[in-house]
Amino acid sequence: MPLPSFFGWRVERKKDKIMAKTTPAKFVQEVRQETSKVTWPTRRETVVSTATVFVMAIIAAMFFFLVDQLLSVSVRFLLGMGA
């Protein structure tokens, strides 16, 4: 008897699933096969990507610092109006 679906997801019992036994040697062989399919970035691509991440992090940090300072001055001004 099939199990009901929950929000479109099919629920399965663990005993219904049969997992193939894999030896460690077979696992390493499969990992090597998959690794050989990967397109690795060149040194230049890695350096450019790293530099881009650092620049964007610095820009984001400056933006949030300025917004924080603006909000801080605004709150101090509003709280100072009542005194």
VENKA-V202509 format. One record per residue. RES is the residue in one small letter. OMEGA is omega as a letter, one per 30 degrees, with the letter a starting at -180 (* if undefined). D_FIRST is the distance of its C-alpha to the first C-alpha in Angstrom with 2 decimals. Layout:
RES | OMEGA | D_FIRST
RES | OMEGA | D_FIRST
//
This chain:
m | a | 0.00
p | l | 3.81
l | a | 6.53
p | l | 9.41
s | a | 12.48
f | a | 15.67
f | l | 18.84
g | l | 17.39
w | l | 16.29
r | l | 12.89
v | a | 11.87
e | l | 10.87
r | l | 10.99
k | a | 14.30
k | l | 13.43
d | a | 11.29
k | l | 14.58
i | a | 17.38
m | l | 20.77
a | l | 23.74
k | a | 26.66
t | l | 29.74
t | l | 33.23
p | l | 35.75
a | l | 37.92
k | l | 35.16
f | l | 34.31
v | l | 38.02
q | l | 38.32
e | l | 35.45
v | l | 37.02
r | l | 40.37
q | a | 38.97
e | l | 37.43
t | l | 40.64
s | l | 42.74
k | a | 40.93
v | l | 41.96
t | a | 44.95
w | l | 47.07
p | l | 49.49
t | l | 53.21
r | a | 55.51
r | l | 56.91
e | l | 53.50
t | a | 52.67
v | a | 56.04
v | l | 55.77
s | l | 52.26
t | l | 53.40
a | l | 56.51
t | l | 54.54
v | l | 52.25
f | a | 55.34
v | l | 57.17
m | l | 54.24
a | l | 53.82
i | l | 57.54
i | l | 57.45
a | l | 54.49
a | l | 56.33
m | l | 59.50
f | a | 57.69
f | l | 55.99
f | a | 59.30
l | l | 61.16
v | l | 58.62
d | l | 58.71
q | l | 62.51
l | l | 62.63
l | l | 60.31
s | l | 62.30
v | a | 65.61
s | a | 64.20
v | l | 62.95
r | l | 66.26
f | a | 68.17
l | l | 66.19
l | l | 66.52
g | l | 70.21
m | a | 70.94
g | a | 70.57
a | * | 72.99
//
